[in-house]
């Protein structure tokens, strides 16, 4: 059995070919998809700025075999993003991902300050 790693994946893209209905829905829901909505979840969280309505990002937590690595985590997250955006009726293009392996991430702790 292979070791599992947990990855945080940010999928970024550009809105493209949005219908007027989709654009209106995105603008109406923009306050629910701003800076405070940026969370890493297995189902993904969508965030974007309403003005201009151009770029978006989706944040995912992906667990997969460590031997498959970051490339597989990115592919899984991008597939989930495509599926979710299509289901919502949102046009998009130029998906790209940034992946962080939480199991190999080095954390630099700051020493406690002296008083």
C-alpha positions in Angstrom: 0.0 0.0 0.0 1.3 3.4 -1.0 1.8 6.3 1.4 -0.9 9.0 1.1 0.0 12.7 1.0 -2.3 15.7 1.5 -2.0 18.5 -1.0 -3.3 22.0 -1.1 -4.1 23.0 -4.7 -5.0 26.4 -6.0 -6.6 26.2 -9.5 -6.6 29.6 -11.2 -8.4 30.5 -14.4 -10.1 33.2 -16.5 -13.9 33.6 -17.0 -14.7 33.1 -20.7 -17.9 33.2 -22.7 -20.1 33.8 -19.7 -23.8 34.2 -20.5 -25.6 37.2 -19.2 -27.4 35.0 -16.7 -24.1 33.5 -15.5 -22.5 37.0 -15.3 -25.5 38.3 -13.3 -25.4 35.3 -10.9 -21.6 35.7 -10.3 -22.1 39.4 -9.6 -25.0 38.8 -7.3 -23.0 36.2 -5.3 -19.7 38.0 -5.3 -19.9 38.9 -1.6 -19.9 35.2 -0.8 -16.8 34.5 -3.0 -14.4 37.2 -1.8 -11.3 37.1 0.3 -13.1 35.6 3.3 -14.3 32.6 1.3 -10.7 31.4 0.5 -10.6 28.0 2.2 -9.0 24.8 1.2 -11.7 22.1 1.1 -12.1 18.7 -0.6 -15.1 20.0 -2.6 -13.3 23.3 -3.5 -14.0 26.9 -2.7 -14.5 29.5 -5.4 -13.2 33.0 -5.0 -13.2 36.0 -7.4 -13.3 39.7 -7.6 -16.5 41.2 -9.2 -14.8 44.2 -10.7 -13.5 43.4 -13.2 -15.1 40.0 -13.5 -12.1 38.3 -15.1 -10.1 36.0 -13.0 -11.1 33.3 -10.4 -9.5 30.7 -8.2 -10.6 27.5 -6.6 -8.9 26.0 -3.6 -8.9 22.2 -3.0 -7.5 19.7 -0.5 -6.5 16.6 -2.4 -5.3 13.3 -0.8 -3.5 10.9 -3.2 -0.6 8.5 -3.4 2.7 10.2 -2.7 4.3 8.4 -5.6 1.8 10.0 -8.0 3.0 13.4 -6.6 2.0 16.9 -7.2 1.2 16.3 -10.9 -1.6 14.0 -10.0 -3.0 16.3 -7.2 -3.1 19.1 -9.8 -4.8 17.0 -12.4 -7.4 15.9 -9.8 -8.1 19.4 -8.7 -8.3 20.8 -12.2 -10.8 18.0 -13.2 -12.9 18.8 -10.1 -12.8 22.6 -11.0 -13.9 21.9 -14.6 -16.7 19.7 -13.5 -18.0 22.2 -10.9 -17.8 25.2 -13.2 -19.5 23.4 -16.0 -22.3 22.2 -13.7 -22.8 25.8 -12.7 -22.9 26.9 -16.3 -19.8 29.1 -16.1 -17.5 29.5 -19.1 -13.7 29.4 -18.3 -10.3 29.0 -19.9 -6.6 28.8 -19.0 -6.7 26.7 -15.9 -3.4 26.4 -14.1 -2.5 25.0 -10.7 -0.2 25.6 -7.8 0.4 22.6 -5.5 1.8 22.4 -2.0 2.5 19.0 -0.4 1.6 19.5 3.2 3.5 16.3 4.2 6.9 17.5 3.0 6.4 21.2 3.8 9.1 22.6 6.0 7.8 24.9 8.8 10.2 27.4 10.2 9.1 28.2 13.7 10.2 31.5 15.2 11.8 31.3 18.5 9.8 32.7 21.4 10.7 36.3 22.1 12.6 37.1 25.2 11.0 39.5 27.6 
